[in-house]
Amino acid sequence: MTTEPLNWIKSSYSGGGGQCIEWAPSNASDTGIVPVRDSKHVRGPVLNVPAGAFASFVAGVKAGEFGTV
């Protein structure tokens, strides 16, 4: 397991509304995990999502399976 800091990414669609998550996919191919956190609480808890589940979630969002806000 690496001890390097994670490279967190926030969607360019997030704007400034404060309703964002960040993810750190850079090590997913090595670890099989995509860390996810609340962008407002960067020192808060991190969810470790299996890479396959995260990919399925993103595909569902892109396909409109979760509706719109």
PDB file of N, CA, C and O in Angstrom:
ATOM      1  N   MET A   1       0.839  -1.177   0.000  1.00  0.00           N
ATOM      2  CA  MET A   1       0.000   0.000   0.000  1.00  0.00           C
ATOM      3  C   MET A   1       0.884   1.241   0.000  1.00  0.00           C
ATOM      4  O   MET A   1       1.889   1.297   0.708  1.00  0.00           O
ATOM      5  N   THR A   2       0.505   2.229  -0.795  1.00  0.00           N
ATOM      6  CA  THR A   2       1.293   3.447  -0.905  1.00  0.00           C
ATOM      7  C   THR A   2       1.010   4.411   0.242  1.00  0.00           C
ATOM      8  O   THR A   2      -0.095   4.436   0.783  1.00  0.00           O
ATOM      9  N   THR A   3       2.007   5.197   0.604  1.00  0.00           N
ATOM     10  CA  THR A   3       1.814   6.220   1.629  1.00  0.00           C
ATOM     11  C   THR A   3       1.804   7.612   1.005  1.00  0.00           C
ATOM     12  O   THR A   3       1.751   8.610   1.723  1.00  0.00           O
ATOM     13  N   GLU A   4       1.853   7.688  -0.317  1.00  0.00           N
ATOM     14  CA  GLU A   4       1.814   8.977  -0.997  1.00  0.00           C
ATOM     15  C   GLU A   4       0.436   9.599  -0.838  1.00  0.00           C
ATOM     16  O   GLU A   4      -0.566   8.889  -0.756  1.00  0.00           O
ATOM     17  N   PRO A   5       0.384  10.952  -0.792  1.00  0.00           N
ATOM     18  CA  PRO A   5      -0.931  11.611  -0.707  1.00  0.00           C
ATOM     19  C   PRO A   5      -1.771  11.303  -1.942  1.00  0.00           C
ATOM     20  O   PRO A   5      -1.243  11.128  -3.040  1.00  0.00           O
ATOM     21  N   LEU A   6      -3.067  11.240  -1.747  1.00  0.00           N
ATOM     22  CA  LEU A   6      -3.969  10.972  -2.860  1.00  0.00           C
ATOM     23  C   LEU A   6      -4.171  12.232  -3.693  1.00  0.00           C
ATOM     24  O   LEU A   6      -4.145  13.345  -3.169  1.00  0.00           O
ATOM     25  N   ASN A   7      -4.370  12.046  -4.985  1.00  0.00           N
ATOM     26  CA  ASN A   7      -4.657  13.147  -5.899  1.00  0.00           C
ATOM     27  C   ASN A   7      -6.170  13.251  -6.047  1.00  0.00           C
ATOM     28  O   ASN A   7      -6.767  12.543  -6.857  1.00  0.00           O
ATOM     29  N   TRP A   8      -6.788  14.128  -5.269  1.00  0.00           N
ATOM     30  CA  TRP A   8      -8.242  14.267  -5.246  1.00  0.00           C
ATOM     31  C   TRP A   8      -8.719  15.079  -6.441  1.00  0.00           C
ATOM     32  O   TRP A   8      -8.092  16.065  -6.827  1.00  0.00           O
ATOM     33  N   ILE A   9      -9.837  14.652  -7.023  1.00  0.00           N
ATOM     34  CA  ILE A   9     -10.426  15.296  -8.197  1.00  0.00           C
ATOM     35  C   ILE A   9     -11.863  15.668  -7.870  1.00  0.00           C
ATOM     36  O   ILE A   9     -12.607  14.875  -7.295  1.00  0.00           O
ATOM     37  N   LYS A  10     -12.247  16.899  -8.249  1.00  0.00           N
ATOM     38  CA  LYS A  10     -13.631  17.344  -8.107  1.00  0.00           C
ATOM     39  C   LYS A  10     -14.164  17.619  -9.504  1.00  0.00           C
ATOM     40  O   LYS A  10     -13.436  18.134 -10.353  1.00  0.00           O
ATOM     41  N   SER A  11     -15.405  17.288  -9.749  1.00  0.00           N
ATOM     42  CA  SER A  11     -16.011  17.495 -11.056  1.00  0.00           C
ATOM     43  C   SER A  11     -15.959  18.952 -11.475  1.00  0.00           C
ATOM     44  O   SER A  11     -16.161  19.847 -10.655  1.00  0.00           O
ATOM     45  N   SER A  12     -15.691  19.189 -12.743  1.00  0.00           N
ATOM     46  CA  SER A  12     -15.714  20.552 -13.271  1.00  0.00           C
ATOM     47  C   SER A  12     -17.137  21.093 -13.305  1.00  0.00           C
ATOM     48  O   SER A  12     -17.333  22.297 -13.468  1.00  0.00           O
ATOM     49  N   TYR A  13     -18.131  20.225 -13.154  1.00  0.00           N
ATOM     50  CA  TYR A  13     -19.533  20.629 -13.128  1.00  0.00           C
ATOM     51  C   TYR A  13     -19.983  21.052 -11.729  1.00  0.00           C
ATOM     52  O   TYR A  13     -21.113  21.512 -11.562  1.00  0.00           O
ATOM     53  N   SER A  14     -19.130  20.907 -10.735  1.00  0.00           N
ATOM     54  CA  SER A  14     -19.553  21.137  -9.360  1.00  0.00           C
ATOM     55  C   SER A  14     -19.832  22.599  -9.049  1.00  0.00           C
ATOM     56  O   SER A  14     -20.636  22.885  -8.162  1.00  0.00           O
ATOM     57  N   GLY A  15     -19.204  23.525  -9.739  1.00  0.00           N
ATOM     58  CA  GLY A  15     -19.439  24.939  -9.475  1.00  0.00           C
ATOM     59  C   GLY A  15     -19.059  25.306  -8.054  1.00  0.00           C
ATOM     60  O   GLY A  15     -18.153  24.703  -7.479  1.00  0.00           O
ATOM     61  N   GLY A  16     -19.733  26.279  -7.488  1.00  0.00           N
ATOM     62  CA  GLY A  16     -19.401  26.717  -6.141  1.00  0.00           C
ATOM     63  C   GLY A  16     -20.499  26.469  -5.141  1.00  0.00           C
ATOM     64  O   GLY A  16     -20.542  27.132  -4.105  1.00  0.00           O
ATOM     65  N   GLY A  17     -21.387  25.540  -5.414  1.00  0.00           N
ATOM     66  CA  GLY A  17     -22.541  25.319  -4.548  1.00  0.00           C
ATOM     67  C   GLY A  17     -22.276  24.552  -3.274  1.00  0.00           C
ATOM     68  O   GLY A  17     -23.145  24.515  -2.402  1.00  0.00           O
ATOM     69  N   GLY A  18     -21.112  23.936  -3.125  1.00  0.00           N
ATOM     70  CA  GLY A  18     -20.787  23.202  -1.915  1.00  0.00           C
ATOM     71  C   GLY A  18     -21.443  21.838  -1.798  1.00  0.00           C
ATOM     72  O   GLY A  18     -21.414  21.244  -0.720  1.00  0.00           O
ATOM     73  N   GLN A  19     -22.023  21.328  -2.852  1.00  0.00           N
ATOM     74  CA  GLN A  19     -22.697  20.022  -2.827  1.00  0.00           C
ATOM     75  C   GLN A  19     -21.854  19.004  -3.599  1.00  0.00           C
ATOM     76  O   GLN A  19     -22.375  18.306  -4.469  1.00  0.00           O
ATOM     77  N   CYS A  20     -20.575  18.916  -3.293  1.00  0.00           N
ATOM     78  CA  CYS A  20     -19.655  18.150  -4.132  1.00  0.00           C
ATOM     79  C   CYS A  20     -19.003  16.989  -3.387  1.00  0.00           C
ATOM     80  O   CYS A  20     -18.873  16.987  -2.163  1.00  0.00           O
ATOM     81  N   ILE A  21     -18.612  16.031  -4.167  1.00  0.00           N
ATOM     82  CA  ILE A  21     -17.733  14.983  -3.672  1.00  0.00           C
ATOM     83  C   ILE A  21     -16.442  15.053  -4.474  1.00  0.00           C
ATOM     84  O   ILE A  21     -16.392  15.647  -5.551  1.00  0.00           O
ATOM     85  N   GLU A  22     -15.418  14.445  -3.937  1.00  0.00           N
ATOM     86  CA  GLU A  22     -14.140  14.315  -4.636  1.00  0.00           C
ATOM     87  C   GLU A  22     -13.784  12.837  -4.647  1.00  0.00           C
ATOM     88  O   GLU A  22     -14.199  12.084  -3.767  1.00  0.00           O
ATOM     89  N   TRP A  23     -13.028  12.435  -5.627  1.00  0.00           N
ATOM     90  CA  TRP A  23     -12.568  11.056  -5.694  1.00  0.00           C
ATOM     91  C   TRP A  23     -11.099  11.054  -6.068  1.00  0.00           C
ATOM     92  O   TRP A  23     -10.584  12.023  -6.624  1.00  0.00           O
ATOM     93  N   ALA A  24     -10.438   9.962  -5.758  1.00  0.00           N
ATOM     94  CA  ALA A  24      -9.002   9.831  -6.016  1.00  0.00           C
ATOM     95  C   ALA A  24      -8.753   8.530  -6.767  1.00  0.00           C
ATOM     96  O   ALA A  24      -8.408   7.517  -6.158  1.00  0.00           O
ATOM     97  N   PRO A  25      -8.927   8.553  -8.097  1.00  0.00           N
ATOM     98  CA  PRO A  25      -8.848   7.316  -8.872  1.00  0.00           C
ATOM     99  C   PRO A  25      -7.438   6.889  -9.279  1.00  0.00           C
ATOM    100  O   PRO A  25      -7.279   5.838  -9.900  1.00  0.00           O
ATOM    101  N   SER A  26      -6.413   7.673  -8.949  1.00  0.00           N
ATOM    102  CA  SER A  26      -5.085   7.414  -9.506  1.00  0.00           C
ATOM    103  C   SER A  26      -4.506   6.042  -9.179  1.00  0.00           C
ATOM    104  O   SER A  26      -3.742   5.505  -9.982  1.00  0.00           O
ATOM    105  N   ASN A  27      -4.836   5.461  -8.044  1.00  0.00           N
ATOM    106  CA  ASN A  27      -4.287   4.152  -7.677  1.00  0.00           C
ATOM    107  C   ASN A  27      -5.285   3.018  -7.839  1.00  0.00           C
ATOM    108  O   ASN A  27      -5.021   1.894  -7.412  1.00  0.00           O
ATOM    109  N   ALA A  28      -6.433   3.300  -8.454  1.00  0.00           N
ATOM    110  CA  ALA A  28      -7.490   2.289  -8.551  1.00  0.00           C
ATOM    111  C   ALA A  28      -7.040   1.038  -9.288  1.00  0.00           C
ATOM    112  O   ALA A  28      -7.440  -0.070  -8.928  1.00  0.00           O
ATOM    113  N   SER A  29      -6.219   1.197 -10.308  1.00  0.00           N
ATOM    114  CA  SER A  29      -5.774   0.009 -11.049  1.00  0.00           C
ATOM    115  C   SER A  29      -4.871  -0.879 -10.193  1.00  0.00           C
ATOM    116  O   SER A  29      -4.834  -2.094 -10.388  1.00  0.00           O
ATOM    117  N   ASP A  30      -4.143  -0.281  -9.249  1.00  0.00           N
ATOM    118  CA  ASP A  30      -3.267  -1.058  -8.363  1.00  0.00           C
ATOM    119  C   ASP A  30      -4.001  -1.618  -7.155  1.00  0.00           C
ATOM    120  O   ASP A  30      -3.742  -2.744  -6.729  1.00  0.00           O
ATOM    121  N   THR A  31      -4.928  -0.821  -6.599  1.00  0.00           N
ATOM    122  CA  THR A  31      -5.581  -1.207  -5.347  1.00  0.00           C
ATOM    123  C   THR A  31      -6.973  -1.786  -5.536  1.00  0.00           C
ATOM    124  O   THR A  31      -7.465  -2.516  -4.675  1.00  0.00           O
ATOM    125  N   GLY A  32      -7.621  -1.462  -6.675  1.00  0.00           N
ATOM    126  CA  GLY A  32      -8.991  -1.892  -6.893  1.00  0.00           C
ATOM    127  C   GLY A  32      -9.998  -1.068  -6.106  1.00  0.00           C
ATOM    128  O   GLY A  32     -11.166  -1.444  -6.002  1.00  0.00           O
ATOM    129  N   ILE A  33      -9.549   0.063  -5.547  1.00  0.00           N
ATOM    130  CA  ILE A  33     -10.385   0.906  -4.700  1.00  0.00           C
ATOM    131  C   ILE A  33     -10.338   2.347  -5.201  1.00  0.00           C
ATOM    132  O   ILE A  33      -9.283   2.841  -5.601  1.00  0.00           O
ATOM    133  N   VAL A  34     -11.507   3.022  -5.175  1.00  0.00           N
ATOM    134  CA  VAL A  34     -11.586   4.449  -5.477  1.00  0.00           C
ATOM    135  C   VAL A  34     -12.038   5.155  -4.199  1.00  0.00           C
ATOM    136  O   VAL A  34     -13.191   5.007  -3.796  1.00  0.00           O
ATOM    137  N   PRO A  35     -11.150   5.920  -3.551  1.00  0.00           N
ATOM    138  CA  PRO A  35     -11.554   6.682  -2.374  1.00  0.00           C
ATOM    139  C   PRO A  35     -12.475   7.840  -2.768  1.00  0.00           C
ATOM    140  O   PRO A  35     -12.255   8.494  -3.787  1.00  0.00           O
ATOM    141  N   VAL A  36     -13.507   8.089  -1.957  1.00  0.00           N
ATOM    142  CA  VAL A  36     -14.475   9.161  -2.202  1.00  0.00           C
ATOM    143  C   VAL A  36     -14.667   9.920  -0.891  1.00  0.00           C
ATOM    144  O   VAL A  36     -14.754   9.309   0.174  1.00  0.00           O
ATOM    145  N   ARG A  37     -14.733  11.270  -0.967  1.00  0.00           N
ATOM    146  CA  ARG A  37     -14.948  12.077   0.236  1.00  0.00           C
ATOM    147  C   ARG A  37     -15.812  13.295  -0.073  1.00  0.00           C
ATOM    148  O   ARG A  37     -16.004  13.652  -1.235  1.00  0.00           O
ATOM    149  N   ASP A  38     -16.323  13.922   0.966  1.00  0.00           N
ATOM    150  CA  ASP A  38     -17.078  15.167   0.877  1.00  0.00           C
ATOM    151  C   ASP A  38     -16.074  16.297   0.702  1.00  0.00           C
ATOM    152  O   ASP A  38     -15.159  16.436   1.514  1.00  0.00           O
ATOM    153  N   SER A  39     -16.224  17.104  -0.337  1.00  0.00           N
ATOM    154  CA  SER A  39     -15.245  18.158  -0.609  1.00  0.00           C
ATOM    155  C   SER A  39     -15.250  19.250   0.458  1.00  0.00           C
ATOM    156  O   SER A  39     -14.275  19.993   0.573  1.00  0.00           O
ATOM    157  N   LYS A  40     -16.321  19.363   1.239  1.00  0.00           N
ATOM    158  CA  LYS A  40     -16.369  20.362   2.303  1.00  0.00           C
ATOM    159  C   LYS A  40     -15.639  19.887   3.558  1.00  0.00           C
ATOM    160  O   LYS A  40     -15.274  20.705   4.403  1.00  0.00           O
ATOM    161  N   HIS A  41     -15.425  18.595   3.689  1.00  0.00           N
ATOM    162  CA  HIS A  41     -14.817  18.021   4.888  1.00  0.00           C
ATOM    163  C   HIS A  41     -13.623  17.151   4.494  1.00  0.00           C
ATOM    164  O   HIS A  41     -13.657  15.928   4.630  1.00  0.00           O
ATOM    165  N   VAL A  42     -12.583  17.795   4.012  1.00  0.00           N
ATOM    166  CA  VAL A  42     -11.445  17.052   3.460  1.00  0.00           C
ATOM    167  C   VAL A  42     -10.706  16.224   4.515  1.00  0.00           C
ATOM    168  O   VAL A  42      -9.979  15.296   4.160  1.00  0.00           O
ATOM    169  N   ARG A  43     -10.872  16.531   5.773  1.00  0.00           N
ATOM    170  CA  ARG A  43     -10.247  15.725   6.829  1.00  0.00           C
ATOM    171  C   ARG A  43     -11.244  14.730   7.431  1.00  0.00           C
ATOM    172  O   ARG A  43     -10.934  14.024   8.390  1.00  0.00           O
ATOM    173  N   GLY A  44     -12.438  14.689   6.853  1.00  0.00           N
ATOM    174  CA  GLY A  44     -13.482  13.792   7.340  1.00  0.00           C
ATOM    175  C   GLY A  44     -13.310  12.382   6.807  1.00  0.00           C
ATOM    176  O   GLY A  44     -12.262  12.041   6.260  1.00  0.00           O
ATOM    177  N   PRO A  45     -14.338  11.569   6.966  1.00  0.00           N
ATOM    178  CA  PRO A  45     -14.256  10.172   6.542  1.00  0.00           C
ATOM    179  C   PRO A  45     -14.129  10.014   5.028  1.00  0.00           C
ATOM    180  O   PRO A  45     -14.571  10.864   4.255  1.00  0.00           O
ATOM    181  N   VAL A  46     -13.524   8.921   4.637  1.00  0.00           N
ATOM    182  CA  VAL A  46     -13.351   8.568   3.227  1.00  0.00           C
ATOM    183  C   VAL A  46     -14.027   7.225   3.005  1.00  0.00           C
ATOM    184  O   VAL A  46     -13.800   6.273   3.752  1.00  0.00           O
ATOM    185  N   LEU A  47     -14.861   7.155   1.969  1.00  0.00           N
ATOM    186  CA  LEU A  47     -15.459   5.881   1.569  1.00  0.00           C
ATOM    187  C   LEU A  47     -14.535   5.221   0.561  1.00  0.00           C
ATOM    188  O   LEU A  47     -14.116   5.861  -0.404  1.00  0.00           O
ATOM    189  N   ASN A  48     -14.215   3.974   0.766  1.00  0.00           N
ATOM    190  CA  ASN A  48     -13.391   3.217  -0.175  1.00  0.00           C
ATOM    191  C   ASN A  48     -14.311   2.329  -1.002  1.00  0.00           C
ATOM    192  O   ASN A  48     -14.792   1.301  -0.525  1.00  0.00           O
ATOM    193  N   VAL A  49     -14.550   2.735  -2.242  1.00  0.00           N
ATOM    194  CA  VAL A  49     -15.499   2.064  -3.123  1.00  0.00           C
ATOM    195  C   VAL A  49     -14.747   1.149  -4.085  1.00  0.00           C
ATOM    196  O   VAL A  49     -13.774   1.589  -4.697  1.00  0.00           O
ATOM    197  N   PRO A  50     -15.160  -0.101  -4.238  1.00  0.00           N
ATOM    198  CA  PRO A  50     -14.522  -0.965  -5.229  1.00  0.00           C
ATOM    199  C   PRO A  50     -14.582  -0.300  -6.615  1.00  0.00           C
ATOM    200  O   PRO A  50     -15.610   0.260  -6.996  1.00  0.00           O
ATOM    201  N   ALA A  51     -13.488  -0.366  -7.349  1.00  0.00           N
ATOM    202  CA  ALA A  51     -13.381   0.319  -8.639  1.00  0.00           C
ATOM    203  C   ALA A  51     -14.497  -0.078  -9.605  1.00  0.00           C
ATOM    204  O   ALA A  51     -15.007   0.777 -10.329  1.00  0.00           O
ATOM    205  N   GLY A  52     -14.881  -1.329  -9.634  1.00  0.00           N
ATOM    206  CA  GLY A  52     -15.955  -1.771 -10.521  1.00  0.00           C
ATOM    207  C   GLY A  52     -17.288  -1.145 -10.162  1.00  0.00           C
ATOM    208  O   GLY A  52     -18.056  -0.759 -11.044  1.00  0.00           O
ATOM    209  N   ALA A  53     -17.569  -1.044  -8.867  1.00  0.00           N
ATOM    210  CA  ALA A  53     -18.812  -0.418  -8.415  1.00  0.00           C
ATOM    211  C   ALA A  53     -18.810   1.069  -8.742  1.00  0.00           C
ATOM    212  O   ALA A  53     -19.837   1.619  -9.137  1.00  0.00           O
ATOM    213  N   PHE A  54     -17.666   1.719  -8.579  1.00  0.00           N
ATOM    214  CA  PHE A  54     -17.573   3.143  -8.905  1.00  0.00           C
ATOM    215  C   PHE A  54     -17.793   3.356 -10.399  1.00  0.00           C
ATOM    216  O   PHE A  54     -18.496   4.287 -10.793  1.00  0.00           O
ATOM    217  N   ALA A  55     -17.205   2.513 -11.228  1.00  0.00           N
ATOM    218  CA  ALA A  55     -17.382   2.618 -12.681  1.00  0.00           C
ATOM    219  C   ALA A  55     -18.853   2.417 -13.063  1.00  0.00           C
ATOM    220  O   ALA A  55     -19.365   3.109 -13.943  1.00  0.00           O
ATOM    221  N   SER A  56     -19.526   1.481 -12.410  1.00  0.00           N
ATOM    222  CA  SER A  56     -20.952   1.265 -12.676  1.00  0.00           C
ATOM    223  C   SER A  56     -21.780   2.468 -12.255  1.00  0.00           C
ATOM    224  O   SER A  56     -22.720   2.848 -12.953  1.00  0.00           O
ATOM    225  N   PHE A  57     -21.441   3.069 -11.123  1.00  0.00           N
ATOM    226  CA  PHE A  57     -22.138   4.268 -10.664  1.00  0.00           C
ATOM    227  C   PHE A  57     -21.977   5.405 -11.669  1.00  0.00           C
ATOM    228  O   PHE A  57     -22.960   6.051 -12.033  1.00  0.00           O
ATOM    229  N   VAL A  58     -20.754   5.656 -12.118  1.00  0.00           N
ATOM    230  CA  VAL A  58     -20.505   6.731 -13.086  1.00  0.00           C
ATOM    231  C   VAL A  58     -21.271   6.470 -14.382  1.00  0.00           C
ATOM    232  O   VAL A  58     -21.850   7.392 -14.955  1.00  0.00           O
ATOM    233  N   ALA A  59     -21.278   5.237 -14.840  1.00  0.00           N
ATOM    234  CA  ALA A  59     -22.024   4.899 -16.057  1.00  0.00           C
ATOM    235  C   ALA A  59     -23.517   5.160 -15.858  1.00  0.00           C
ATOM    236  O   ALA A  59     -24.185   5.650 -16.769  1.00  0.00           O
ATOM    237  N   GLY A  60     -24.042   4.839 -14.684  1.00  0.00           N
ATOM    238  CA  GLY A  60     -25.446   5.095 -14.390  1.00  0.00           C
ATOM    239  C   GLY A  60     -25.770   6.581 -14.363  1.00  0.00           C
ATOM    240  O   GLY A  60     -26.819   7.001 -14.851  1.00  0.00           O
ATOM    241  N   VAL A  61     -24.873   7.372 -13.796  1.00  0.00           N
ATOM    242  CA  VAL A  61     -25.073   8.826 -13.782  1.00  0.00           C
ATOM    243  C   VAL A  61     -25.098   9.358 -15.206  1.00  0.00           C
ATOM    244  O   VAL A  61     -25.978  10.139 -15.569  1.00  0.00           O
ATOM    245  N   LYS A  62     -24.135   8.933 -16.008  1.00  0.00           N
ATOM    246  CA  LYS A  62     -24.066   9.397 -17.401  1.00  0.00           C
ATOM    247  C   LYS A  62     -25.302   8.983 -18.196  1.00  0.00           C
ATOM    248  O   LYS A  62     -25.720   9.694 -19.109  1.00  0.00           O
ATOM    249  N   ALA A  63     -25.885   7.836 -17.851  1.00  0.00           N
ATOM    250  CA  ALA A  63     -27.067   7.341 -18.559  1.00  0.00           C
ATOM    251  C   ALA A  63     -28.370   7.944 -18.027  1.00  0.00           C
ATOM    252  O   ALA A  63     -29.444   7.666 -18.561  1.00  0.00           O
ATOM    253  N   GLY A  64     -28.280   8.762 -16.984  1.00  0.00           N
ATOM    254  CA  GLY A  64     -29.472   9.395 -16.423  1.00  0.00           C
ATOM    255  C   GLY A  64     -30.299   8.494 -15.537  1.00  0.00           C
ATOM    256  O   GLY A  64     -31.477   8.774 -15.312  1.00  0.00           O
ATOM    257  N   GLU A  65     -29.723   7.420 -15.027  1.00  0.00           N
ATOM    258  CA  GLU A  65     -30.476   6.461 -14.220  1.00  0.00           C
ATOM    259  C   GLU A  65     -30.906   6.997 -12.855  1.00  0.00           C
ATOM    260  O   GLU A  65     -31.778   6.415 -12.209  1.00  0.00           O
ATOM    261  N   PHE A  66     -30.304   8.095 -12.416  1.00  0.00           N
ATOM    262  CA  PHE A  66     -30.600   8.628 -11.083  1.00  0.00           C
ATOM    263  C   PHE A  66     -31.395   9.930 -11.141  1.00  0.00           C
ATOM    264  O   PHE A  66     -31.568  10.594 -10.119  1.00  0.00           O
ATOM    265  N   GLY A  67     -31.875  10.297 -12.319  1.00  0.00           N
ATOM    266  CA  GLY A  67     -32.639  11.536 -12.474  1.00  0.00           C
ATOM    267  C   GLY A  67     -31.739  12.749 -12.502  1.00  0.00           C
ATOM    268  O   GLY A  67     -30.519  12.641 -12.625  1.00  0.00           O
ATOM    269  N   THR A  68     -32.360  13.898 -12.386  1.00  0.00           N
ATOM    270  CA  THR A  68     -31.618  15.158 -12.375  1.00  0.00           C
ATOM    271  C   THR A  68     -32.078  15.983 -11.196  1.00  0.00           C
ATOM    272  O   THR A  68     -33.129  15.726 -10.608  1.00  0.00           O
ATOM    273  N   VAL A  69     -31.285  16.966 -10.862  1.00  0.00           N
ATOM    274  CA  VAL A  69     -31.600  17.847  -9.734  1.00  0.00           C
ATOM    275  C   VAL A  69     -32.246  19.109 -10.237  1.00  0.00           C
ATOM    276  O   VAL A  69     -32.590  19.986  -9.444  1.00  0.00           O
TER     277      VAL A  69
END
